[in-house]
Amino acid sequence: MKQTPRRSRAAQKVFRKQQLIDATIDCIDRLGFSDTTLAKVADRAGVSQGIVIFHFKSKDILFLETLRFMAEEYRNAWATALEEAGEDPVEQLCAVVRADFNRSVFNRKKIAVWYAFWGESKSRPTYMKECGSLDEAHTEVLCDLCRKVCDQGGAIVDPQIAAFAIEGMTDSLWQRYLITPKSIKKQEAANASFELMKALFPSKATQIESLKPNKK
């Protein structure tokens, strides 16, 4: 019987740290921020508490690394979408907005954990820094893309206002999906954002409509 090759020590370390971060996300989602402990994370991951301490030293470090993982995951989602969208600013804008409803980030568990971290950020400067820098980068990209679309003509508002409106729509849809996930489907949430963009950029409405996610 052929044996599965063992992971290298470096690969094993990466695997174990990701396993513990995933377990932390699960625990925060199920138990809340304050009730998530190293012992419960270890139990969720099926390892000893000593393993958690070996890789992360403390609960604070584990939580910060979990937040950084989620921030990087979200940043990669929209940055990759932007890179793959081509040169047309309308296509780029639609790609970035579609990424907000990517299954990897737009799911009840991840949204719940995001809100948990945001709730703690007022009293934890390190969390505020991570969350704030992520928001700033996303807002900057949206503003730049909205400006480029406005430069092509047909916009009804200032590009910054358009960017803020799009972000506000996304935030409200994320919140609604968290609180009442059965009240709105992912496809409906994404389409709502595209309808807003059509209203903001009426001269681009036909193109935006054609770029809706999973449009049949």
ZAMAR-206712 format. One record per residue (C-alpha): y, x, z. Coordinates in steps of 0.1 Angstrom, whole numbers, padded with zeros to 4 digits, always signed. Last residue first. Layout:
REM residues N
YXZ...
This chain:
REM residues 216
+0337-0280-0171+0362-0261-0149+0344-0239-0125+0378-0226-0112+0409-0240-0129+0421-0217-0157+0424-0244-0184+0447-0264-0161+0469-0233-0157+0473-0229-0194+0482-0266-0199+0507-0265-0170+0525-0234-0181+0558-0251-0191+0554-0271-0159+0555-0241-0136+0559-0255-0100+0541-0287-0109+0512-0269-0126+0511-0245-0096+0507-0275-0073+0479-0289-0094+0462-0255-0092+0464-0255-0054+0448-0290-0053+0421-0278-0077+0410-0251-0053+0407-0276-0024+0388-0301-0046+0363-0275-0056+0358-0264-0020+0351-0300-0010+0374-0320+0013+0369-0344+0042+0335-0330+0052+0350-0297+0064+0372-0316+0089+0389-0290+0112+0381-0258+0092+0385-0274+0058+0418-0288+0069+0430-0254+0081+0420-0237+0049+0437-0264+0029+0469-0260+0050+0469-0222+0046+0463-0225+0008+0491-0250+0004+0515-0228+0024+0506-0198+0003+0513-0217-0029+0546-0230-0015+0556-0195-0003+0550-0181-0037+0570-0208-0054+0599-0203-0030+0598-0166-0038+0598-0174-0075+0629-0196-0073+0620-0232-0083+0615-0253-0114+0598-0227-0136+0600-0232-0174+0607-0196-0185+0587-0164-0191+0606-0148-0163+0593-0175-0139+0557-0162-0146+0568-0127-0138+0586-0138-0106+0555-0158-0096+0534-0127-0100+0557-0105-0079+0560-0132-0052+0522-0136-0051+0516-0099-0048+0541-0095-0020+0527-0125-0002+0492-0109-0003+0504-0076+0010+0525-0091+0037+0496-0114+0049+0473-0084+0052+0499-0063+0070+0505-0091+0095+0469-0097+0103+0462-0060+0110+0494-0055+0129+0491-0087+0149+0456-0077+0159+0468-0043+0171+0497-0059+0189+0473-0080+0211+0491-0108+0230+0504-0128+0200+0474-0117+0180+0449-0137+0200+0453-0170+0182+0454-0152+0149+0420-0136+0158+0405-0171+0165+0421-0185+0134+0404-0159+0113+0371-0165+0131+0372-0202+0123+0381-0194+0086+0351-0171+0084+0327-0197+0098+0340-0226+0078+0338-0209+0044+0365-0198+0020+0361-0160+0024+0328-0152+0007+0328-0185-0012+0359-0176-0031+0386-0202-0025+0414-0178-0019+0401-0159-0049+0411-0188-0071+0447-0182-0061+0446-0145-0071+0429-0154-0104+0455-0181-0112+0483-0157-0106+0467-0131-0129+0461-0156-0156+0497-0167-0154+0509-0131-0154+0489-0121-0186+0477-0086-0183+0440-0090-0176+0424-0109-0148+0399-0083-0137+0423-0064-0115+0438-0095-0100+0403-0108-0091+0394-0075-0075+0426-0075-0055+0420-0111-0044+0385-0105-0030+0391-0069-0019+0419-0081+0004+0397-0108+0019+0369-0083+0026+0393-0057+0039+0408-0082+0063+0373-0094+0074+0362-0058+0080+0394-0049+0098+0390-0079+0121+0354-0069+0129+0366-0033+0135+0391-0046+0160+0365-0068+0178+0341-0039+0181+0368-0016+0194+0379-0041+0220+0343-0047+0231+0338-0010+0237+0321+0022+0225+0315+0008+0190+0283+0024+0176+0267+0035+0209+0281+0005+0228+0264-0019+0204+0231+0001+0206+0233+0001+0244+0235-0037+0244+0200-0037+0230+0193-0051+0195+0184-0085+0181+0218-0089+0164+0225-0122+0183+0213-0106+0215+0235-0075+0210+0265-0098+0203+0257-0118+0234+0255-0086+0255+0287-0072+0240+0305-0104+0250+0318-0134+0231+0330-0160+0256+0367-0152+0252+0368-0154+0214+0348-0186+0209+0311-0193+0213+0298-0203+0179+0324-0188+0156+0331-0158+0178+0293-0152+0181+0286-0154+0144+0315-0130+0135+0302-0106+0162+0267-0108+0147+0281-0099+0113+0300-0070+0129+0268-0059+0146+0248-0059+0113+0276-0041+0096+0274-0013+0122+0236-0012+0119+0236-0009+0081+0263+0018+0081+0244+0038+0107+0212+0034+0088+0228+0046+0056+0241+0077+0074+0206+0084+0089+0190+0080+0056+0171+0047+0051+0133+0048+0051+0115+0043+0018+0094+0011+0017+0057+0020+0019+0034+0014-0011+0000+0000+0000
